[in-house]
Amino acid sequence: MGEDVMTDIVAYLGWVFMSILKFLITPSLMVAAGNNWLEVIVTCTLGATVGILLFYTAGKSIFSWWKMVKASSRNKKPVKKKRLITKRKRQFIQFKRNYGLKGLMLISVFISVPITAVLGAKYFSHNRSTPFYLIAAFSVWGCVLTFISWSVKSGLF
C-alpha cells in the first residue's frame, strides 16, 4: 500500500472514532474538511454502528452482572438502603415512560453514541431490536446533519 492510502485509512479511522464520541459535530467537521456528502454519511453511520454495538453489548453485560451481584448480596445482608431519588433521575424516568425508545432515538444525537447505547441497554434491552433502532436513528441523524452542514457550506442557509 502506498503512503497516501495509509494516510486516508488513518484519517477515516479518526473520523469514525470521532463520530463515536462526538456524533453531533462530526458531519460538520467532515464537510468543512472537504469530504463529499456520501463519505460523511457512510463514515458517521459506520462510527455510530460500531459505537452502538460496542457500548450496547458492554452495557448489557455490565447491567446483567450488576443484577447478579445485587441479588447475591441481598441474600447475605438483610439491611436495605433507602434509594436516593434525585430530580434528574425522576425527570429521566418520566421521559422514558412518556416517550420510550422513540424518544431516546429522537434525542440520541444530543447525548452521544455511548450514552445512548448504554441507556438503551439499561432501559430497553427487553426489545431485541433496540440496537438496530438506534443505528437507524443515528443514520437518519447523520443524513440530516450532513445536509444541514452541506447547505451551510454551499450558502443555501
N, C-alpha and C positions, 0 to 999 in steps of 0.2 A: 504494500500500500504506500501511496505517496504521502508526503507531509501534508499536503492540502486536504486529503481525505481524512487523515487522522485528526487534523485540526477541526474540520467540520463535525466529525463524530463527537469529539470532546465538547465542542460548542453546543451541539444539540443535547448531549447528556446534561450539560449545565442548565439548559433551558428546561429540560424535563424535571430535573431536581428542583429548580426554582418554581415550576408550576405545581409541584407537590406542596411546597411550603407557602408560597405566596401566589396563589392562583389568580387573585383579583388583578394584580398588576402585570403579570407575565405577558398576556397578549399585547398590552400597550407597549411594553418594553421591546417585545419582539418586532412589532410593526415599526417602532421607532428605529430599531437596528437595521431595518431594511429587508426583513423576511417577507415573503409573499403570504397571502391570506391562508392558503392551503397548508403551508408549513406551520404556520402559527396554530391553526386549528388541530392539526394532527399531533403536533408536539405537546400542546396543552392537554389534549384529550388523553394522550399516552401517559403523561405525567400524572394526571388525575386518576387514571385507571390503576397505575402501579401503586400510587399512594393509597387509594381506597382499598385495594385488595390487601396490601400490606398491613395497614392500620386497622382495618375491619377485622382481619383474621387475628392479629395480635390482641386487639381489644376484646374480642370474643373469648379468646383463650384466657386472658387475664381475668376477665369477669367470671368466667366459669371456675377458674382456680380459686379466686377470692370467695366465691359462693361456697365451695367445698371447705375452705379454711374456716369461714364463719360458722358453717354447720358443725364442724368438728369441735370448734371452740365453745359452742353453745352446750354441747354435751358435758364439757369439763367444768365450765363456770356458770353457775346458775344466776349470777348477778347480771342484770341487764342495765345497760347505759341508756340514758334518755337521748333520743336522736335530736340533733340540733338542726332546726329548720330555719334557713336563712331566707331573706327576701328574694335573693337571686334564684335559689332552688325552687321556691314557691312559684315564681314567675315562669321558670322553665317548665315545670310540671303543668302549669295552666296552659302554656303554649303547646306542649305536647298533647294534652287532652283535646284542645280546640282544633289544632291543625294537623297533628300526626306526622307521618312520613312526608306527606306533600309539603307541609310547612318547612320541614328540615331541608327538603330539596330546594325550596324557594329561597331560603336564606343561606344555603350552603356556600355560596360564593363569598359571602361576607365573613364567614367564620373559619375558613381554610379547609383544606382536604383532610389533614389528620384529625382535627377536632370533629368534623362532620362524620368521618368514618367511625371514630370511637363512640360518638353519640348514637350513631346508627346501630353499632354493635351492642351498646348498653340497652337501648330502649326499643329497638325494632328487630332484634335478632330472631324473633319467632317467625318473621317473614323471610323465607329463603331468598326472595328476590331483592331484598334491600340493597345489596352491593350493586346490582345491575341498575336499579332505580337511581342510585347515587351517581353511578358512572354516566347514565343518561342525562341526569341533571347537569353535571359538570360539562358534558359535551355540548349541551344547549347553551350553557353559560359561556363556554369557550367561543361558540359561534357569535353570540350576542356581543361579547366584549371585543372580539376581533372586528366585527362590523362597525362598532362604535369607534374603535381606535383607527381603523382604516378610513372611516368617514371624516374624522377629525384631521387626520394627516392629509387627506385629499382636499380639505377645505369645505366639505359639504356641511359641517356643523360649525 
